Amino acid sequence: MKLKLLGSSLIIAGTALGAGMLAIPMVLAQFGLVWGTLFMAMIWLGTTYAALLLLEASIKAGGGLGMNTIARKTLGKGGQLVTNGLLYALLVCLLMAYIIGAGDLLNKLLAGVNVEVSNTQSQIAFTVIAGAVVAAGTAVIDKINRVLFAIMVVMLGLTLLSLVPGISLDNLMTATSDSKVALVKTSSVLFTSFGFMVVIPSLVTYNKDASHTELRNMVIFGSSIPLVCYLLWLYAAMGNLSAEQMVDFASVSELISALGAQHSMIKVILSVFTGLALLTSFLGVAMALFDQNRDILRQNRAVTYVVTFILPLVGALAAADKFLAVLGYAGIILVFLAIFIPMAMTVKLRGQDESNFMVDTNGMIYQVGGGQLAMGLSFLFGCFLLGAELI
């Protein structure tokens, strides 16, 4: 895989890795190893197929476009308005969650070196500095993200080395809840944990010279990394802490403190890892919102920078202790934006004359496999996710 495409896959993975890495043990541990694994794999499969539908729509619409323009070209002005409203709500919710989580971690890290700052100051500092990186452009994000991701892999390896010896098979196999209704209700948090689709239009633009097969592989490879990381993290956390402990945690710092009480170095390692996971997620989601604002506003980077980050920051400051709740809200919005809208775009485009579509260097027009059956299953997947919120 070309270095640029590999970097793009890491942006996809980094965008997903973040809130999910922190929340998944707290919501899945009570159901045990088997059901937690199967349910997460199902969510990943449905999410990845939906992402490929968005990739198809992005390519066929012409590439080099944000969601705003793709929606206008495929769904008309009404569809464009709905898409923009959902996209803004989703991205703001996700950025709020990442700012809340990052502010909490930054506050604890600084307290560890005797630097006392408030949560408000931590959140503002994180947003201003990380936002400046986003404003520098996709190429800068790509290069920084590669370094951050490499460090994350090292931290995850160290975490697993520390936690694996202490894994208890009894903890892994013990399920304190056999309620399938309760399991289904975790769908929104899990689905949001694979919420990388928002970066696809930006990455299609960034990799404008790549073949359609390379872009497809970029998405599949990028989405597979979080699945592997989530499962390893889930097993390690479940094996070291009881389900009763994890369901009572209100924040990531409580989870880290509980694991740190058993392993001397794990607290520092996990703090660094989760901080980097939040940062890479923030960069990917913020990149999508920044590019969307540039597509709509047609303003310079300074104006776009202020418009992009002011609302998520204000929202995070107002909901400082609502990390998991904000993720749940984002999950509801994401169902429409990541499942139903790409499906509607793709259905509309598949009914058009193929001579109008962009071909790659091999003369191919990209279309996701599976035909009507896969589209129908994807629709049912979206209905399942919505139903989970209404239980």
ABEGO torsion letter per residue (X at the ends): XBAAAAAAAAAAAAAABEAAAAAAAAAAAAAEAAAAAAAAAAAAAAAAAAAAAAAAAAAAAGEGBBAAAAAAAAAEAAAAAAAAAAAAAAAAAAAAAAAAAAAAAAAAAAAAAGBBBBAAAAAAAAAAAAAAAAAAEAAAAAAAAAAAAAAAAAAAAAAAAAAAAABBAAAAABBABABAAAAAAAAAAAAAAABAAAAAAAAAAAAAABBAAAAAAAAAAAAAAAAAAAAAAAAAAAAABBAAAAAABABAAAAAAAAAAABAAAAAAAAAAAAAAAAAAAAAAAAAAAAAAAAAAGBBAAAAAAAAAAAAAAAAAAAAAAAAAAAAAAAAAAAAAAAAAAAAAAAAAAABBAAABBBBAAGBBBBBBGEAAAAAAAAAAAAAAAAAAAX
